[in-house]
């Protein structure tokens, strides 16, 4: 499933000049990495977030979220957010901030 360029551009603009930012095609979509760790991405028009096990468990109680089950099996550390969940720039910024915070908490890549 390809990614929606407009959604990817919104994410890219929200990330701005985040230190350590890079992009990589993953999962058939696009991923945004912080210092080599995936933070977030876009698959079709859906926002993909890496929040860690605890972050996902907490976020699943919020509207428009569901476990990332790309492989047919839920990935405990990853989450999908439907477009309705990040329509506003404020909501998108909040989700991305959480994903960047988690990526920065991971040990440096060797």
C-alpha positions in Angstrom: 0.0 0.0 0.0 1.7 3.3 -1.0 1.7 6.4 1.1 -0.3 9.6 0.6 2.1 12.3 -0.4 0.0 15.1 1.2 -0.1 13.3 4.5 3.7 12.6 4.3 4.3 16.3 3.6 2.2 17.3 6.7 4.4 15.0 8.8 7.6 16.3 7.2 6.5 19.9 7.8 5.6 19.1 11.4 9.0 17.5 12.0 10.7 20.5 10.4 14.4 20.6 11.3 14.3 18.0 14.0 17.9 17.0 14.9 18.8 13.6 13.5 15.9 13.3 11.1 16.0 11.1 8.1 13.5 9.4 5.8 13.3 5.8 4.6 10.7 3.8 2.6 9.4 1.1 4.9 6.3 -1.1 5.2 5.3 0.0 1.7 5.0 3.6 3.0 7.5 6.1 4.3 9.1 6.2 7.7 10.7 9.2 9.5 13.7 8.2 11.7 15.4 10.1 14.5 19.1 9.1 14.8 18.3 5.9 12.9 15.3 4.9 15.0 11.9 4.9 13.5 9.6 7.4 15.1 6.7 7.7 12.8 5.5 7.2 9.2 2.7 7.2 6.8 1.0 4.2 5.2 -1.7 5.1 2.7 -3.3 8.1 4.6 -2.7 6.5 8.0 -0.2 7.8 10.6 2.1 5.1 11.9 3.7 5.7 15.3 6.3 4.0 17.3 5.5 4.7 20.9 6.8 1.6 22.7 4.7 -1.0 24.5 3.6 1.3 27.3 2.9 4.2 25.0 0.8 2.1 22.6 -1.1 0.6 25.5 -2.0 4.1 26.7 -2.7 5.5 23.3 -5.1 2.6 22.3 -7.6 4.2 24.7 -7.7 7.3 22.4 -10.1 7.9 19.5 -9.1 6.8 16.0 -6.3 4.4 17.1 -5.7 0.8 16.5 -2.8 -1.6 16.9 -0.4 -1.8 13.9 -1.1 -5.2 12.4 0.7 -4.9 9.1 2.1 -8.4 9.3 -1.2 -9.9 10.5 0.0 -9.9 14.1 -0.2 -6.8 16.2 3.1 -5.0 16.9 3.0 -4.0 20.5 5.3 -1.0 20.1 3.5 0.4 17.0 0.2 2.1 16.5 -2.0 3.3 13.6 -3.9 6.6 13.8 -6.7 7.1 11.3 -6.8 10.4 9.4 -9.6 11.6 11.6 -7.3 11.4 14.6 -4.8 14.0 13.2 -6.9 16.3 11.1 -5.8 19.3 13.1 -2.2 20.5 13.1 -2.3 20.5 16.9 -3.3 16.8 17.0 -0.7 15.8 14.4 2.0 17.7 16.4 1.0 16.0 19.6 1.2 12.5 18.1 4.6 13.2 16.4 6.0 14.7 19.6 5.2 11.5 21.5 6.9 9.4 18.7 10.0 11.6 18.6 10.2 11.4 22.4 10.1 7.6 22.3 12.7 7.4 19.5 15.1 9.7 21.5 14.7 7.4 24.5 16.3 4.5 22.7 20.0 3.7 22.9 22.2 5.1 20.2 22.6 3.0 17.1 26.0 1.4 16.7 
